[in-house]
Amino acid sequence: MIKKVEYLDLDRLAQDIVNGRELTDENLRELLCLTEEDEIQKLHYVARKVRDHFFGNKVFLYSFVYFSTHCKNNCAFCYYNRCNDIQRYRLDIEEIRNICRALKNESIHMVDLTMGEDPYFHNEPERFIDIVRTVKDETGLPIMISPGVLDDKTLIQLHENGADFLALYQETHDRELYRKLRVGQSFEERVHAREFAKMIGYCVEDGILTGVGNDIESTIKSLRGMQKNKPDMVRVMTFVPQEGTPLGEVSQESSLSELKIISILRLMFPDRLIPASLDLEGIDGMVHRLNAGANVVTSIIAANSSLEGVVNYDRNLEERDRDPKSVVDRLRTMGMEPASQADFKRIREKSTGKPVGIVGLPEVHA
Ligand code: SF4
């Protein structure tokens, strides 16, 4: 029988986590089973305390450049899967350069270069390497790449040309569910790419979906699967049914499960980066996610940008409030503020175990 987690236990648990204790599977089960509002609020509260112990009130900000929405894959949950008959785009190098110039004086710690598994780049990796080199030259900022699964040689070349982080989401570490979500794709190749990237000096991000047929035991498998790969950043996102996809008719869950898992991630990965994405519920959703224990804001785009997001809560909205200024203004109302580039450098050095340069990087405007 599942025991109710008392307030006192959660306070003690958080203190133990700060002192180096790790959650057991039974702890995970208990936390995932919480349903009462006051219990969940208490969980978010202790997750914030653990986050604040390691990061204070500082938040990291990532700009999002979805430069190609073409993809050869057929993920059942994804709007951009190859079978969906949608408008797609692929930015050229000059368009990307212009986005970089607009970013130069913004409060941004890292640029996230995302694409589907676009054969135009996957078959000719030098094209993608050119983009990474250009973004590094233009911004001087750390670069995250989110390109899908790449081979070892390409990962090495990208790292040598300026890629610092690899984001590669398993979406689930439950193999049965994986087969249904990432249709026809190798589970092992995806794990290998993250492990290899970590070994050669990247920081890596793994992520899971919630609300997509995963029960508590499946979620525990995913949480443990993420932990095994020692990621530097861990993400959970609520599944949002996308028009024209095999899962398009599934009913959408609220973000409550995601918020609970963000808090659990904070207890499992106390000193790691955990994102609050703007892509799901905009800037109000960012606040909820930071209040659950996140410490990074992702999917920031310029105020006048027409770039796509992955989930795109605002695809049909006229006003988008995902620009750096709106984010920083809202952070300040929460008593939080952007971290410095030096803070981000320290995190990256701790993760990779080696010095990283920040000479010439624009300072984040506090
Ligand atoms: S999730 Fe990524 S790999 Fe899968 S279909 Fe979408 S863009 Fe392609």
Residues whose N, C-alpha, C, O or C-beta is under 5 A from the ligand:
A	BS01	SF4	C71 N73 N74 C75 C78 Y80 N81 G116 E117 G148
